[in-house]
């Protein structure tokens, strides 16, 4: 088999991580997301649980696992915040599923691809959050698309910073 074939197959392998990484990275993201608004005041530029959901869904390349991770991260985030329970759960469930589905089809190791995917999925998450909160629940929401655009950009930049250290945690076979 040619070297190109081996590299292409290796790149499409499912990423594996130590159990501790699966437990601590999501937990740390939830703690940071709950703690930073209390410590810094109005804190809206990053969504740590969303970035971690995207990272593990892209790496594992399993839509079912991405969906479950997104749902769990969203529900825990709702429980730790002032949001209606399930709103972030819905948004992150869809994002986890889509990130894993995209990870199956395209190479996601390129930093530009990761940046664009995180930006796009962050905008989708914000749109789903707004739609669920405003239209499905009928609740008033203070919303600015410009703020969401900056949040998506912040999440994309956060992904560029967090993904390489998380990549080093992979179990190489």
Buried (B, 14 or more C-beta within 10 A) or exposed (E): EEEEEEEEEEEBEEBBBEEEBBEEBBEEBBEBBBEBEEEEEEEBBBBBBBBBBBBBBBBBBBBEBBBBBBBBBBBBBBBBBEBBEBBBBBBBBBBBBBBBBBBBEEEBEEEEBBBEBBBBBBBBBBBBBBBBBEEEEEEEEEEEEEEBBEBBBBBBBBBBEBBEEBEEBEEEE
